[in-house]
Structures are given as structure tokens and as C-alpha cells.
């Protein structure tokens, strides 16, 4: 008996929750490293995926700032 397994894992935009398809070449993924109080890397990363729609309309920087503020990575932005 042969079973087919779908190996494609779809990404979702962190801001809009839109599914990012394989032919969307304008989307970006950013990994932000977490550091301790001495600014040393703690081997933890926070990944954000932004769809091409946000990048094309110039809203990706504002979206990334809001996501980072909600997760506590930056303050007073």
C-alpha cells in the first residue's frame, strides 16, 4: 500500500494571516534573535513572516514594529 505525503508547508503572514503561496516572491521572513541583559545571544529566535501585499504597500515596517512590541522585543517605537 502506497500513501502520498504532502511535504509542502504553507506559511502564513504574521500580520494578516494570509497564506503565502510558493509563487509569491515578494514575501519576507525575518528571524530576530533574543539576547539577555548583557546583550548575549540566548539561542532563542522569533520569526516573522510578512506577505508581499504589506511590502508592496509600504506597510511592512509598521507591521514589524507592532509585532515586535507585542512580543516584547522592542519598547517605545
N, CA, C and O atoms as a Tinker XYZ file with bonds, in Angstrom:
   308  protein
     1  N      0.841000   -1.166000    0.000000    73     2
     2  CA     0.000000    0.000000    0.000000    64     1     3
     3  C      0.896000    1.241000    0.000000    63     2     4     5
     4  O      1.806000    1.382000    0.817000    81     3
     5  N      0.605000    2.121000   -0.936000    73     3     6
     6  CA     1.412000    3.323000   -1.080000    64     5     7
     7  C      0.598000    4.553000   -0.701000    63     6     8     9
     8  O     -0.519000    4.748000   -1.181000    81     7
     9  N      1.171000    5.375000    0.162000    73     7    10
    10  CA     0.499000    6.613000    0.547000    64     9    11
    11  C      1.328000    7.797000    0.076000    63    10    12    13
    12  O      2.558000    7.771000    0.104000    81    11
    13  N      0.630000    8.823000   -0.354000    73    11    14
    14  CA     1.314000   10.048000   -0.751000    64    13    15
    15  C      1.301000   11.015000    0.425000    63    14    16    17
    16  O      0.292000   11.164000    1.115000    81    15
    17  N      2.413000   11.652000    0.635000    73    15    18
    18  CA     2.542000   12.608000    1.722000    64    17    19
    19  C      2.831000   13.974000    1.123000    63    18    20    21
    20  O      3.746000   14.122000    0.312000    81    19
    21  N      2.068000   14.949000    1.513000    73    19    22
    22  CA     2.271000   16.311000    1.041000    64    21    23
    23  C      3.341000   16.969000    1.897000    63    22    24    25
    24  O      3.141000   17.171000    3.095000    81    23
    25  N      4.481000   17.308000    1.290000    73    23    26
    26  CA     5.591000   17.887000    2.023000    64    25    27
    27  C      5.573000   19.408000    2.025000    63    26    28    29
    28  O      6.443000   20.037000    2.627000    81    27
    29  N      4.609000   19.995000    1.369000    73    27    30
    30  CA     4.529000   21.445000    1.284000    64    29    31
    31  C      3.900000   21.995000    2.559000    63    30    32    33
    32  O      2.787000   21.619000    2.925000    81    31
    33  N      4.622000   22.884000    3.229000    73    31    34
    34  CA     4.122000   23.521000    4.432000    64    33    35
    35  C      3.884000   24.990000    4.093000    63    34    36    37
    36  O      4.818000   25.713000    3.746000    81    35
    37  N      2.653000   25.418000    4.195000    73    35    38
    38  CA     2.324000   26.789000    3.848000    64    37    39
    39  C      2.661000   27.725000    5.001000    63    38    40    41
    40  O      2.430000   27.407000    6.167000    81    39
    41  N      3.203000   28.865000    4.659000    73    39    42
    42  CA     3.474000   29.910000    5.645000    64    41    43
    43  C      2.299000   30.869000    5.671000    63    42    44    45
    44  O      1.616000   31.067000    4.666000    81    43
    45  N      2.075000   31.457000    6.825000    73    43    46
    46  CA     1.045000   32.481000    6.958000    64    45    47
    47  C      1.697000   33.781000    7.366000    63    46    48    49
    48  O      2.673000   33.799000    8.116000    81    47
    49  N      1.144000   34.864000    6.862000    73    47    50
    50  CA     1.645000   36.187000    7.217000    64    49    51
    51  C      1.385000   36.410000    8.708000    63    50    52    53
    52  O      0.300000   36.105000    9.204000    81    51
    53  N      2.363000   36.932000    9.407000    73    51    54
    54  CA     2.230000   37.143000   10.845000    64    53    55
    55  C      1.246000   38.255000   11.176000    63    54    56    57
    56  O      0.693000   38.279000   12.275000    81    55
    57  N      1.019000   39.175000   10.244000    73    55    58
    58  CA     0.125000   40.297000   10.492000    64    57    59
    59  C     -1.287000   40.033000    9.998000    63    58    60    61
    60  O     -2.250000   40.236000   10.737000    81    59
    61  N     -1.424000   39.580000    8.751000    73    59    62
    62  CA    -2.746000   39.447000    8.142000    64    61    63
    63  C     -3.291000   38.020000    8.159000    63    62    64    65
    64  O     -4.471000   37.818000    7.874000    81    63
    65  N     -2.473000   37.039000    8.481000    73    63    66
    66  CA    -2.823000   35.610000    8.470000    64    65    67
    67  C     -3.196000   35.100000    7.084000    63    66    68    69
    68  O     -3.871000   34.077000    6.968000    81    67
    69  N     -2.766000   35.797000    6.027000    73    67    70
    70  CA    -2.948000   35.288000    4.672000    64    69    71
    71  C     -1.950000   34.174000    4.417000    63    70    72    73
    72  O     -0.815000   34.235000    4.891000    81    71
    73  N     -2.361000   33.158000    3.674000    73    71    74
    74  CA    -1.449000   32.087000    3.297000    64    73    75
    75  C     -0.525000   32.608000    2.209000    63    74    76    77
    76  O     -0.982000   33.205000    1.235000    81    75
    77  N      0.763000   32.386000    2.370000    73    75    78
    78  CA     1.751000   32.816000    1.387000    64    77    79
    79  C      2.026000   31.639000    0.465000    63    78    80    81
    80  O      2.472000   30.579000    0.905000    81    79
    81  N      1.761000   31.835000   -0.797000    73    79    82
    82  CA     1.908000   30.751000   -1.777000    64    81    83
    83  C      3.334000   30.710000   -2.310000    63    82    84    85
    84  O      4.119000   31.636000   -2.108000    81    83
    85  N      3.646000   29.632000   -2.985000    73    83    86
    86  CA     5.014000   29.421000   -3.474000    64    85    87
    87  C      5.407000   30.435000   -4.541000    63    86    88    89
    88  O      6.591000   30.740000   -4.682000    81    87
    89  N      4.454000   30.964000   -5.291000    73    87    90
    90  CA     4.796000   31.903000   -6.362000    64    89    91
    91  C      4.838000   33.351000   -5.876000    63    90    92    93
    92  O      5.020000   34.255000   -6.691000    81    91
    93  N      4.677000   33.595000   -4.598000    73    91    94
    94  CA     4.764000   34.939000   -4.047000    64    93    95
    95  C      6.225000   35.213000   -3.702000    63    94    96    97
    96  O      6.706000   34.811000   -2.643000    81    95
    97  N      6.925000   35.899000   -4.600000    73    95    98
    98  CA     8.355000   36.139000   -4.414000    64    97    99
    99  C      8.645000   37.460000   -3.717000    63    98   100   101
   100  O      9.809000   37.833000   -3.572000    81    99
   101  N      7.616000   38.173000   -3.284000    73    99   102
   102  CA     7.837000   39.448000   -2.606000    64   101   103
   103  C      7.664000   39.336000   -1.101000    63   102   104   105
   104  O      7.838000   40.328000   -0.394000    81   103
   105  N      7.330000   38.175000   -0.600000    73   103   106
   106  CA     7.175000   38.000000    0.849000    64   105   107
   107  C      8.551000   37.839000    1.497000    63   106   108   109
   108  O      9.513000   37.428000    0.850000    81   107
   109  N      8.623000   38.172000    2.786000    73   107   110
   110  CA     9.887000   38.090000    3.505000    64   109   111
   111  C      9.695000   37.357000    4.823000    63   110   112   113
   112  O      8.600000   37.346000    5.385000    81   111
   113  N     10.759000   36.749000    5.309000    73   111   114
   114  CA    10.768000   36.125000    6.626000    64   113   115
   115  C     11.971000   36.679000    7.384000    63   114   116   117
   116  O     13.094000   36.666000    6.880000    81   115
   117  N     11.726000   37.158000    8.582000    73   115   118
   118  CA    12.774000   37.761000    9.400000    64   117   119
   119  C     12.838000   37.007000   10.723000    63   118   120   121
   120  O     11.813000   36.789000   11.370000    81   119
   121  N     14.035000   36.614000   11.120000    73   119   122
   122  CA    14.248000   35.982000   12.423000    64   121   123
   123  C     15.005000   36.958000   13.307000    63   122   124   125
   124  O     16.077000   37.439000   12.941000    81   123
   125  N     14.446000   37.243000   14.459000    73   123   126
   126  CA    15.065000   38.160000   15.415000    64   125   127
   127  C     15.572000   37.340000   16.591000    63   126   128   129
   128  O     14.820000   36.588000   17.210000    81   127
   129  N     16.841000   37.494000   16.886000    73   127   130
   130  CA    17.461000   36.747000   17.980000    64   129   131
   131  C     17.172000   37.437000   19.299000    63   130   132   133
   132  O     17.130000   38.664000   19.377000    81   131
   133  N     16.977000   36.642000   20.325000    73   131   134
   134  CA    16.762000   37.190000   21.658000    64   133   135
   135  C     18.095000   37.222000   22.396000    63   134   136   137
   136  O     18.927000   36.326000   22.257000    81   135
   137  N     18.274000   38.280000   23.184000    73   135   138
   138  CA    19.512000   38.455000   23.944000    64   137   139
   139  C     19.181000   38.651000   25.418000    63   138   140   141
   140  O     18.061000   39.021000   25.768000    81   139
   141  N     20.156000   38.404000   26.271000    73   139   142
   142  CA    19.959000   38.608000   27.707000    64   141   143
   143  C     20.335000   40.041000   28.078000    63   142   144   145
   144  O     20.565000   40.873000   27.201000    81   143
   145  N     20.396000   40.328000   29.381000    73   143   146
   146  CA    20.670000   41.692000   29.829000    64   145   147
   147  C     22.088000   42.151000   29.514000    63   146   148   149
   148  O     22.369000   43.350000   29.542000    81   147
   149  N     22.990000   41.209000   29.213000    73   147   150
   150  CA    24.365000   41.551000   28.831000    64   149   151
   151  C     24.551000   41.562000   27.318000    63   150   152   153
   152  O     25.680000   41.577000   26.827000    81   151
   153  N     23.460000   41.555000   26.590000    73   151   154
   154  CA    23.453000   41.562000   25.113000    64   153   155
   155  C     24.122000   40.328000   24.525000    63   154   156   157
   156  O     24.769000   40.412000   23.481000    81   155
   157  N     23.972000   39.196000   25.178000    73   155   158
   158  CA    24.488000   37.932000   24.654000    64   157   159
   159  C     23.349000   37.122000   24.074000    63   158   160   161
   160  O     22.235000   37.125000   24.598000    81   159
   161  N     23.637000   36.437000   23.001000    73   159   162
   162  CA    22.659000   35.609000   22.309000    64   161   163
   163  C     22.230000   34.444000   23.198000    63   162   164   165
   164  O     23.070000   33.754000   23.775000    81   163
   165  N     20.896000   34.227000   23.305000    73   163   166
   166  CA    20.372000   33.184000   24.199000    64   165   167
   167  C     19.880000   31.949000   23.449000    63   166   168   169
   168  O     19.212000   31.103000   24.042000    81   167
   169  N     20.189000   31.829000   22.178000    73   167   170
   170  CA    19.792000   30.723000   21.294000    64   169   171
   171  C     18.279000   30.625000   21.094000    63   170   172   173
   172  O     17.773000   29.570000   20.713000    81   171
   173  N     17.565000   31.702000   21.345000    73   171   174
   174  CA    16.135000   31.771000   21.044000    64   173   175
   175  C     15.930000   32.750000   19.895000    63   174   176   177
   176  O     16.560000   33.806000   19.837000    81   175
   177  N     15.035000   32.378000   18.981000    73   175   178
   178  CA    14.711000   33.233000   17.852000    64   177   179
   179  C     13.214000   33.435000   17.776000    63   178   180   181
   180  O     12.439000   32.564000   18.171000    81   179
   181  N     12.813000   34.576000   17.273000    73   179   182
   182  CA    11.409000   34.863000   16.987000    64   181   183
   183  C     11.324000   35.139000   15.490000    63   182   184   185
   184  O     11.972000   36.059000   14.991000    81   183
   185  N     10.532000   34.349000   14.773000    73   183   186
   186  CA    10.414000   34.510000   13.328000    64   185   187
   187  C      9.124000   35.211000   12.971000    63   186   188   189
   188  O      8.071000   34.938000   13.546000    81   187
   189  N      9.215000   36.115000   12.019000    73   187   190
   190  CA     8.057000   36.835000   11.500000    64   189   191
   191  C      8.032000   36.668000    9.990000    63   190   192   193
   192  O      9.068000   36.751000    9.330000    81   191
   193  N      6.857000   36.435000    9.451000    73   191   194
   194  CA     6.668000   36.315000    8.011000    64   193   195
   195  C      5.723000   37.428000    7.585000    63   194   196   197
   196  O      4.644000   37.588000    8.156000    81   195
   197  N      6.131000   38.196000    6.581000    73   195   198
   198  CA     5.317000   39.290000    6.068000    64   197   199
   199  C      5.014000   39.033000    4.598000    63   198   200   201
   200  O      5.915000   38.740000    3.812000    81   199
   201  N      3.744000   39.143000    4.234000    73   199   202
   202  CA     3.331000   38.856000    2.862000    64   201   203
   203  C      3.719000   40.002000    1.934000    63   202   204   205
   204  O      4.007000   41.112000    2.380000    81   203
   205  N      3.722000   39.715000    0.648000    73   203   206
   206  CA     4.105000   40.698000   -0.349000    64   205   207
   207  C      3.172000   41.882000   -0.425000    63   206   208   209
   208  O      3.583000   42.963000   -0.846000    81   207
   209  N      1.916000   41.706000   -0.025000    73   207   210
   210  CA     0.949000   42.802000   -0.040000    64   209   211
   211  C      1.404000   43.923000    0.877000    63   210   212   213
   212  O      1.332000   45.095000    0.510000    81   211
   213  N      1.875000   43.571000    2.077000    73   211   214
   214  CA     2.350000   44.586000    3.019000    64   213   215
   215  C      3.611000   45.271000    2.502000    63   214   216   217
   216  O      3.774000   46.482000    2.648000    81   215
   217  N      4.495000   44.488000    1.900000    73   215   218
   218  CA     5.736000   45.060000    1.381000    64   217   219
   219  C      5.457000   45.989000    0.205000    63   218   220   221
   220  O      6.096000   47.033000    0.078000    81   219
   221  N      4.518000   45.625000   -0.647000    73   219   222
   222  CA     4.213000   46.430000   -1.835000    64   221   223
   223  C      3.551000   47.751000   -1.468000    63   222   224   225
   224  O      3.717000   48.741000   -2.181000    81   223
   225  N      2.809000   47.783000   -0.378000    73   223   226
   226  CA     2.116000   48.999000    0.027000    64   225   227
   227  C      2.875000   49.793000    1.080000    63   226   228   229
   228  O      2.347000   50.768000    1.614000    81   227
   229  N      4.107000   49.392000    1.390000    73   227   230
   230  CA     4.941000   50.139000    2.324000    64   229   231
   231  C      4.504000   50.033000    3.768000    63   230   232   233
   232  O      4.769000   50.938000    4.560000    81   231
   233  N      3.839000   48.947000    4.129000    73   231   234
   234  CA     3.353000   48.792000    5.499000    64   233   235
   235  C      4.122000   47.735000    6.286000    63   234   236   237
   236  O      3.745000   47.401000    7.409000    81   235
   237  N      5.188000   47.215000    5.710000    73   235   238
   238  CA     5.899000   46.124000    6.373000    64   237   239
   239  C      6.664000   46.616000    7.601000    63   238   240   241
   240  O      6.738000   45.897000    8.598000    81   239
   241  N      7.234000   47.825000    7.557000    73   239   242
   242  CA     7.988000   48.307000    8.712000    64   241   243
   243  C      7.077000   48.585000    9.902000    63   242   244   245
   244  O      7.440000   48.289000   11.040000    81   243
   245  N      5.905000   49.146000    9.651000    73   243   246
   246  CA     4.950000   49.393000   10.729000    64   245   247
   247  C      4.434000   48.079000   11.310000    63   246   248   249
   248  O      4.277000   47.956000   12.524000    81   247
   249  N      4.175000   47.112000   10.458000    73   247   250
   250  CA     3.695000   45.808000   10.922000    64   249   251
   251  C      4.746000   45.097000   11.756000    63   250   252   253
   252  O      4.427000   44.496000   12.782000    81   251
   253  N      6.001000   45.164000   11.321000    73   251   254
   254  CA     7.078000   44.524000   12.075000    64   253   255
   255  C      7.274000   45.203000   13.427000    63   254   256   257
   256  O      7.518000   44.527000   14.426000    81   255
   257  N      7.170000   46.529000   13.471000    73   255   258
   258  CA     7.274000   47.237000   14.750000    64   257   259
   259  C      6.170000   46.836000   15.715000    63   258   260   261
   260  O      6.424000   46.632000   16.902000    81   259
   261  N      4.926000   46.719000   15.205000    73   259   262
   262  CA     3.817000   46.322000   16.069000    64   261   263
   263  C      3.973000   44.900000   16.571000    63   262   264   265
   264  O      3.687000   44.625000   17.736000    81   263
   265  N      4.420000   43.989000   15.717000    73   263   266
   266  CA     4.622000   42.599000   16.127000    64   265   267
   267  C      5.720000   42.504000   17.192000    63   266   268   269
   268  O      5.575000   41.773000   18.172000    81   267
   269  N      6.797000   43.232000   17.002000    73   267   270
   270  CA     7.902000   43.207000   17.969000    64   269   271
   271  C      7.494000   43.826000   19.298000    63   270   272   273
   272  O      7.919000   43.356000   20.354000    81   271
   273  N      6.678000   44.871000   19.262000    73   271   274
   274  CA     6.201000   45.473000   20.509000    64   273   275
   275  C      5.286000   44.516000   21.255000    63   274   276   277
   276  O      5.373000   44.404000   22.478000    81   275
   277  N      4.417000   43.829000   20.541000    73   275   278
   278  CA     3.507000   42.878000   21.197000    64   277   279
   279  C      4.251000   41.719000   21.836000    63   278   280   281
   280  O      3.833000   41.209000   22.875000    81   279
   281  N      5.364000   41.294000   21.215000    73   279   282
   282  CA     6.141000   40.188000   21.756000    64   281   283
   283  C      7.177000   40.629000   22.775000    63   282   284   285
   284  O      7.857000   39.792000   23.369000    81   283
   285  N      7.305000   41.937000   22.986000    73   283   286
   286  CA     8.237000   42.443000   23.981000    64   285   287
   287  C      9.674000   42.536000   23.513000    63   286   288   289
   288  O     10.584000   42.637000   24.336000    81   287
   289  N      9.902000   42.503000   22.195000    73   287   290
   290  CA    11.277000   42.601000   21.688000    64   289   291
   291  C     11.787000   44.034000   21.643000    63   290   292   293
   292  O     12.990000   44.260000   21.770000    81   291
   293  N     10.908000   44.992000   21.467000    73   291   294
   294  CA    11.292000   46.406000   21.453000    64   293   295
   295  C     10.316000   47.208000   22.296000    63   294   296   297
   296  O      9.175000   46.803000   22.518000    81   295
   297  N     10.789000   48.340000   22.754000    73   295   298
   298  CA     9.935000   49.230000   23.534000    64   297   299
   299  C      9.993000   50.636000   22.954000    63   298   300   301
   300  O     10.992000   51.032000   22.354000    81   299
   301  N      8.922000   51.376000   23.138000    73   299   302
   302  CA     8.856000   52.801000   22.776000    64   301   303
   303  C      9.195000   53.071000   21.314000    63   302   304   305
   304  O     10.000000   53.952000   21.011000    81   303
   305  N      8.589000   52.324000   20.421000    73   303   306
   306  CA     8.805000   52.557000   18.983000    64   305   307
   307  C      7.643000   53.348000   18.439000    63   306   308
   308  O      7.611000   53.660000   17.249000    81   307
